[in-house]
Amino acid sequence: MSVVKRNNLAFPALMNEIFKPDWFGGMENTNGNAPAVNIKDNEKSFDLELIVPGRKKEDFNIEVDNELLTISSEFKNEEEVKEENYTRREFRFSSFKRAFTLPESINVDAIKADYVDGVLKVELPKKEEALPKPKRLIELK
């Protein structure tokens, strides 16, 4: 005997389509292979962090074109094991592509990226005019 989980909805596929979170502002990531992105708004920059383990720096392609930042990666692995009576060959392939529209306040010429311990970090520095100005004291006359 096995345990079977039942869904009591009359038309579960139809109900999932009608009440899909994507209808409410794109909360669902339709590409299951694309890594989630953390975006931090610091005083001097925006920092993007993507968790993409098991890759090398050479696997990433980061481009900026007309205020559009595109991060993509393609990973291919072929493994072959030969033993006495059999040969096993396994192929793995995964790729993703994420695109971000950059605000005008970003200095696109100073963007930096680094990949350490499975985390891709992209620093998007703000232009000088976009940085917060220090408080100044105005004296009364």
Secondary structure, 3 states (H helix, E strand, C coil): CCCCCCCCCCCHHHHHHHCCHHHHCCCCCCCCCCCCEEEEECCCEEEEEEECCCCCHHHEEEEEECCEEEEEEEEEEEEEEECCCCEEEEEEEEEEEEEEECCCCECHHHCEEEEECCEEEEEEEECHHHCCCCCCCCCCC
